[in-house]
Amino acid sequence: MLDERLKLILTLLGGVVFAMLFILLALVIPVKKNKVYKTQEKPKTMLQKVSHEAKTR
């Protein structure tokens, strides 16, 4: 009787831990990612132009 009760308690506890794991994963890992696009500013000075050309190569 004691063994059956222990198995039942451990099974329920395992189910609760398993469910909490998936709930935490759902909160941590978002399904929808918002992408933020940067607008590039045009280079103003000669140094910025050279730097921009070096980055785009």
C-alpha positions in Angstrom: 0.0 0.0 0.0 2.8 2.4 0.9 4.7 1.6 -2.4 1.6 2.3 -4.5 1.0 5.6 -2.7 4.7 6.6 -3.2 4.5 5.7 -6.9 1.3 7.8 -7.3 2.9 10.8 -5.5 6.1 10.6 -7.6 4.1 10.3 -10.8 2.0 13.4 -9.9 5.1 15.3 -8.9 6.9 14.3 -12.1 3.9 15.5 -14.2 3.8 18.8 -12.4 7.5 19.4 -13.0 7.2 18.4 -16.6 4.3 20.8 -17.2 6.1 23.6 -15.4 9.2 23.0 -17.6 7.1 23.6 -20.8 5.3 26.6 -19.3 8.7 28.2 -18.5 10.0 27.4 -22.0 6.9 29.0 -23.5 7.6 32.2 -21.5 11.3 32.3 -22.1 11.3 31.5 -25.9 9.0 33.8 -27.7 7.2 32.4 -30.8 7.0 35.7 -32.6 10.1 37.7 -33.0 9.8 41.4 -33.8 12.5 42.4 -36.2 13.8 45.9 -36.0 15.3 47.2 -39.2 18.0 49.8 -38.9 18.0 52.6 -41.4 21.4 53.5 -42.6 22.4 57.1 -42.5 24.3 58.5 -45.5 28.0 59.2 -44.7 28.6 62.9 -44.2 32.3 63.3 -43.9 35.1 61.8 -45.9 36.1 59.5 -43.0 32.6 58.2 -42.8 32.5 57.5 -46.5 35.8 55.6 -46.4 34.6 53.6 -43.4 31.2 52.8 -45.0 33.0 51.6 -48.2 35.3 49.4 -46.2 32.4 47.9 -44.3 30.4 47.1 -47.4 33.2 45.3 -49.2 
